[in-house]
Amino acid sequence: MKTFIQDPKEFWSGAIFAAFGLAAVAIGQDYPVGTAGRMGPGYFPIALGAILGLIGLVSIARSLLRPGEALERFAFKEAALILSGVLLFGLLVRGAGLAVAIPVMVLLSARASAGFRLKSTLPLAAAATLFCVLIFVAGLGLPMPVLGSWFGG
């Protein structure tokens, strides 16, 4: 059955962009916006949400005009692994610290790849941890524990 959507991948990615953009604009309405010269806390989410929504609408329009690839199966296992990595990072970062939370996130998220190899992922996890500690803790001075309270940090 032929539909009017020529490129389903472009259509659904545009729909996701538009939905997140609309959500950001809606949430930003609860905060004072201010002006371009004196921005309030609602200015950035509304501006970013509007831009994201426009990108979504352009993608949806393009999907109706240009042919593209059909959708393949949705990768539920892979999406669950990546989402689990991000959620575990959020749960671990305070108690265990960056030195534990980042490698857990990287290793679990990398496991979603068909080309996952522990031997090549371990150096990536170590490098990402070192990079984040140097940039966010040492460089920017963010109050994030390298080793959290679970380890006496």
Secondary structure by P-SEA (a helix, b strand, c coil): cccccccaaaaaaaaaaaaaaaaaaaaacccccccccccccaaaaaaaaaaaaaaaaaaaaaaacbbbbcccccaaaaaaaaaaaaaaaaacccccccccaaaaaaaaaacccccccaaaaaaaaaaaaaaaaaccccccccccccccccccc
